[in-house]
Amino acid sequence: MIGGILDRYLLREWLKIFSVTTIGFPLVVILFEITDKLTDYLDRDLRPVEIAIAYLYSLPDKVFLVLPAAVLFATVFSLGSMLRHSELTAAKASGRSFYRTLVPILTAAFMTTAIGIVLGEFAPGATRKQLELLGELEVRSHSSRQNFVYRADAGWVYTVRSLDVEQRQMLDAVLEREGSGDYPTLAIQAKNIFFDDSTASWTLRDGWFRLVTETAGETAFRFDSLRLRYLTENPADLLVEPKKPEEMTYAELGRYVDALERSGGDGRKLRVVRELKVAVPVTCIIIALFGAPLVIAAPRATGAFGVAISLATTMLFLLSVQLSQAIGAGGVLPPIYAAWSPNIVFGLSGIVLLKRART
């Protein structure tokens, strides 16, 4: 149980290094990004205050990515310092095993994992806000949308010239569902489509309904008013614009991949990205188990040795993540196994190292 003097001392030293790394690395990256893109920002007439606020929104994503490295640095340097000052030796002499010494570090790593999962859900919205403030992404309207395509359930695709949420209507819309086998292709064109809040349904007016089959060809008729039970989305649903994977939460990315695969697309790479939203924070625990025994494996290790271990392990982990994405996208492994393979490899290596550690 955590609470002893040695536990508090180790945890305090660990948190110092963890905090410096978690804050310092993202700030260095931000400074490099601002220096590289400053001319573009000034050309957009952005003020320094606006640039600074925009990059504040980038912190959740950058901190999310740096958490495993911060845990590794904190683990290696806090234990390394205790090893060089013979504090670990003194702890062993008092009857405390190396495994017991790791308890506060592993507890902190578990907490960091929880923080990482929360940041992973908060970061997409913050990243999108940053892009909007920097002028790299159009600010989304909350009341209208022009010239867009919306892919709905059951194979339906809507092509709409104009959507007005306040007026609850769409103009010049084409609704299509491609046929397959015994199911015909349906195409509905309407000049006006109105949404009735009382019945939560759309009414299509002044349009054409076309039905195409392989045997009978095309059948078409004109209508003045029509209700389509497949058109179930409300105006706010249709206002949602497509996002990049890094701008989606875990649940949003799951829904997007399901829709993509239903429409015939390949969602394997995006499924790997989705699983990494959980796998990366869990790496904080794995990396603590992996890094701790490396420290005591070299009793005369210096600070330079700790830096070398941390940097080499971080680079190896990042490389394995990129490799896992390629493996998952290529279909060599199922996406869930591909995303978690770096954790499995590092976790097994950490267990082997811990068993060989002098306790």
Buried (B, 14 or more C-beta within 10 A) or exposed (E): EEEEEBBEBBBEBBBEBBEBBBBEBBEEBBEEEBEEEEEEBEEEEBEEEBBEBBBBBBBBBBBBBBBBBBBBBBBBBBBBBBBBEEBBEEBBEEEBEBEBBBBBBBBBBBEBBEBBBEBBBBBBBBBBBBBBBBBEBEEEEEEEBEEBEBBBEEBBBBBBEBBBBEBBBBBBBBBBBBBEEEEBBBBBBBBBBBBEEEEEBBBBBBBBBBBBEEEEEEEEEEEEEBEBEBBBBBBEEBBEEEBEBEBBBBEBBBEBBEBBBBBEEEBBBBBBBBBBBBBBBBBBBBBBBBBBBBBBEEEEBEEEBBBEBBEEBBEEBBEBBEEBBEBBBEEEBBBBBBBBBBBEBBBEBBBEBBEEBEB
